[in-house]
Amino acid sequence: MKSRRLAKISLSAAVVMMIVSVAGFIVALVLNAFFLDKYNDYGEVSIPGSGTLHLPRGEVTVSLHALVVGGSNGGGLPVPPLGVTITPPEGMPQPVVTENIGSTTTVNNDAHVRVWVAQILADGTYNITTDGQVNGFIEPRLAFGHSSSYGYLVWLFVAIFVAGLAISIVSGWWLGRTRRRAAASVVQGVSPVVSLSAPQESAVREPSGEGVRLERLKTLAALRDSGALTEQEFEAEKRRILDGY
């Protein structure tokens, strides 16, 4: 009974872990996309246009930022042919710019989509020049910033879900094993009754065949009522006993 109770507790805990991980995964995605993504933290430059921005050393995201009317039609903000030149201060190394198209984030008709990732090799003030075919866009700009610092939370909740799934599988196997053990003990029969006050030769009294079947059926019913056996398992074992096996 104790083993079965522990199996049920572990199975319930695994289910709770998976529910919490799914909810946390969704919340982390929303927070990272709409609140923690600092896509324009270092400033913006109009398209076409030029300007100076202070960029830190490390990875800098370059995003197309524009206003949209009626949302982005469910297909994301289209990325037209664009160009950007990042000129470092004199004597500093040239940044490495790599195309890296991301997904569109839209909040109240304000949309942005990552276009490039720039590896800035030295902290400094950089001259930015932009161009592109943006006639159909409203207030098009290139925004310079960085992704959320809490992106790892998404993978943390994924790991929790996988752990919960593994625990649920093991707990289900454990619970089934305890039920099979309980059913096997019923099939083996009831032990003989020994009277300590009677002489040893007559102490062992073998119950009649009907008595054995009755005791087995009572034990089966008790196991079914306690949840150790399912209704199908109860009926199968009951049929075996009544058939004399």
Secondary structure, 3 states (H helix, E strand, C coil): CHHHHHHHHHHHHHHHHHHHHHHHHHHHHHHHHHCCCEEEEEEEEECCEEEEEEECCEEEEEEEEEECCCCCCCCCCCCCCEEEEEECCCCCCCCEEEECCCCEEEECCEEEEEEEEEEECCCEEEEEEEEECCCCCEEEEEEEEECCCCCHHHHHHHHHHHHHHHHHHHHHHHHHHHHHHHHHHHHCCCCCEECCCCCHHHCEECCCHHHHHHHHHHHHHHHHHHCCCCHHHHHHHHHHHHCCC
